[in-house]
Amino acid sequence: MTTVRLSRVESLFEELTYPVARDHAAERFSDVTLRFSDGDGNLGEYVAECPSETFDSPEDLYADLNNVLPVEAVGEPGQSEGDG
């Protein structure tokens, strides 16, 4: 099993050949643990939840991934964009 930080996940996405089907990408990353600021989760499961059926680039996959990650995945715990 591989562990990767959210900030480095795009480097894994660059290993795929594009366009790539969501199901293929999810299977490819099924053994990867994604570590984020306040926890972790299975990268393959997150990719499987992405709304797009295919991805044309690593950037497309990353953008979709960010839409399905839990709130704990980004930023510092307890922080909000409105604080300042």
N, C-alpha and C positions, 0 to 999 in steps of 0.2 A: 504494500500500500504506500502511495506517495502522498506527501502533504505539501501544499503550496499556499502561500499567503495570497490574499485577494489582490494585493498590489502587483503580484507577479504572474497572475493567471493568464494574462494575454500571451506570455511567452509559450505557454502550453498550447493555446489556441493556434499559434503560428505553425505548429507541427502538423496540422490537418491540411488536407488538400481541398480547396474551395472551388465551386460551391460544395457544401456538405449538408446532408440531411440531419435534422435535429436528432433523430433516433440513433444515427451512426455516431454523432458527437457525444450523445449521452452514454452510449455503450463504451466508447473510447475512454471516457473519464469516470467510469463507474467505480474504479478503485482509487480515486483521488479524493483526499480530504481537503476541503477548502477551509483555511483558517482566516478568520476575520477578527476585528477588534474586540469582540465580546463573545467568542464561541467559535464553533466550526460546524461543518456539514459536508454532505457528500456532493461533490461537484457534478457527477453524473445525474443525480436526482434533480439538482437545480436546473441543469441544462434541459432535462426532460420536461420541466415545467415551462420552459420558454414558449412564448406565443407563436414565434415563427417556425414554419416547418422546414425551411432551409436557410442557410446563412451563406452570404456571398463573400465574406471576409472575416478575419479575426475580430475586427472592430464591430461588425454586425452582431456577432455572437456575444461579445462583451457587453454591448449595449442592451441586448435582450436579457442577459444574465442579471444585469443591475436592476431590471424591472421585477425580478422574481426573488431576489435575496431578502432575507428577513431584515428588519430595521436594525438589529444588532450588528449587521455586517459592515456598515459604513459609519465613519466618525467615531468619536470618543463616546463611551457609555455615558448616558445622561445629558449629552450635549444636544442642542438644537440649533438650526440655522438662524433662528430669530434672536438668539442671545447675542448681546454685543455691547 
